[in-house]
Structures are given as structure tokens and as C-alpha cells.
Amino acid sequence: MGFHRRLVPSGFDRGASAALCVLSATAAALGAVPASAAPHDDTRAEVDRLYEEAEKATEAFNKADERADTLREQVSTAQDRIARQQQRINSMREALGSLAGAQYRAGGIDPSLALLFSDDPDDYLDKAAALDRITAHQAGELKDLQEAMRELTQERVEAAGKLSELEKSRKAVASHKRTVEKKLAKARELLNSLPSDERAAYDRASRSGREDMPDLGGAVPPNARAGAAVAAARGALGKPYVWGATGPSGFDCSGLMVWSYRQAGVALPRTSQGQRYAGRQVPLSQAQPGDLVTYRSDASHVGMYVGNGQVIHAPYPGAPVRYDPVGMMPGATVTRV
């Protein structure tokens, strides 16, 4: 995701811990700020903070949602397995019932008396031998049935646990969603409290020239897979930020990476935290087009390196997918997929 904001030209680094220092940092970069502007700057800094917190909550939402999807698949698989096991048990019971009936019909009287009164002792002995074999087979079948029933009971217990875990995950998704929505609503409320010219300036700062192709220095992706991902990310330029979305009409920060690499036939983890470890980490000085760049110590934001110190990313609500300098935020970590 990417709800970060910059109040100065591209390339200015600002981290989460610097939110309270925005006023002094801006003054240093742009010159002295009039005292009358301080309240508005404080409001913009608070909007930045809310966006950043919402970004972290969104990645938590993505993680919980991904976990819920995994659990749904596991529960479905377990239910299919349980149904097949139950069918197998039913068949085994039917077979055992047939064997028991045959045994009863063949051994309804004492074996010695049956031999004594048999018209054909040799035929009786043949039947007795067959009955012994049936009895041994029946014992084996009974043992298999008991084992199958134990397995079925265990699978049902495990499936019940998965269902419980799924319900908890669903609640976590809903909780994170409410957190994000509250923070975004508060940010919008604060923005609307600014004078119209201040709101316009904030809006321009999130859009100015960022969709135009910057000088990428002739950088070439290292392989076809990275090239396809970069092409997909460029094709998403100008698309809106939509939290929790993986395209194609809108994206959050990690969703843009998932979608771009999906076009290259590569499945990435859903969250920016997972994407940090989706490949081999390399120094920032060795970044190549297609590399993933995660930010902050908690990897709560991610973009794609495209060359000459530039990344493509989905910043935050109201700002479309765009180019920005790779040093836009602290804690950059580069991962080669």
C-alpha cells in the first residue's frame, strides 16, 4: 500500500518517525514558513500520519484476507477428504456385513456335528477351509474399518479447528477493514477542513508530473520475466489507488506488485511484508528494473524499481499509480524476484 505523502519536491525522504517534524523539515527545504501557515501544516502532517497508519492496517487486512483464502481452501479440501473417507467406510461396512452373513450361513452349527452329519465330508472340509479364510479376511477388514474410522474422526476434528480459525480470520479481516476506513475517513475530514487553496496544493503535490515518463537512464530489465512485470506496472500508471485491490482497474501498493508480476506468470505473496522475502535481496546500489523495493522497518510499503533511481508505486487514496524517486521513504530494501 502507500499512503505516504511528501510536502516538498520529489526525492525528499520522510519516515513515520518524522511525522511530527514535518514543519521544520519543510521550512529547511522550502524556506521559512509563515506562522499563520503552521496550523495548516500541522493538519497536513496529521493527514500524512493517518495515511501511514491506514497503510499499515491495509497490509494487515491483506494478510488476514490472504490467510482466510488459504483456510477456505484447506477446509474445502478437508471436507472433500472426509466425504471420500465416509464413502470408503460405508463400503467397508457393507463388505463386512456380507462376510458376516456368509459366515453365519456356513457355520450355524458346531463344526464337529456338521462334519458328522455331512453327506460329503470332503465337501464340508473344503467349505470349512474357505470359512477360515473368510474369517481371517473379515478380521483384516474389521481392522481396516476401525483404522479408517479413527482417521475420519481425526480429520473431522482438524476440519472443525480450521473452520474455527477461518471464522477468527474473517473477524480479523473485518476489524482491519474498519480500522482502515476510520483512518481514511478522518484523513478526508481533515483535508476538507483546509482552505480550498491548501487542498488544491496538497492535491497537486500528489499528482504533479508523476505520470509522465521520467528519464530512466536506458535501464534494461535483467530478464524477460522482470521486463514483463515492468511493462505491466507502466501500463497501470494513472490507475487509482484502491485499498485492498489487486487490479486491473485499481491497486494498493502490494496489489500493484501482485498484478504486475502475475502478467509475467509469477505469483507473489499478497502483502508487502511477504514480498520483501519473495526473492534474493540485493543492495540498493545494484537495483535493476523489476526489483521490488519495500520501505520502512516493517515493510509496510512497496514499489517496483524501473531504473535511474525511480520506482512505480500506488501511493495512497487520491493519488494514482505514478513514478517517484526510490529514496522517497526510509528503510528501502531491494528484492530481486
Disulfide bonds with the S-S distance in Angstrom:
none
